[in-house]
């Protein structure tokens, strides 16, 4: 999604992400972040939003965690596809790396000597 930092999408950390908001405001912001992620994923994996059904805004925390886990799984699978297709960039070293799907970083990395 070409963000400068990790998106605030973990439901257990909403108080840390938005400490001055009330619980309802935190949940609204969490859902907004989730929607942005699902929209971006749908651009890459057409129709995936049909399978990522959001819990109700007032759902219990365990249902939010279940959705978050499903979202994590889809993201991991997509990144794996990108690695296999050669459309991702590793950031790290020979023992560990984080793989970033194709982005503007890929173009600049390819142009390096």
Secondary structure, 3 states (H helix, E strand, C coil): CCCCCCCCCCHHHHHHHCCCCCHHHHHHHHHHHHHHHHHHHHHHCCCHHHCCCCCCCCCCHHHHHHHHHHHHHHHHHHHHHHHHHCCEEEEECCCCEEEEECCHHHHHHHCCC
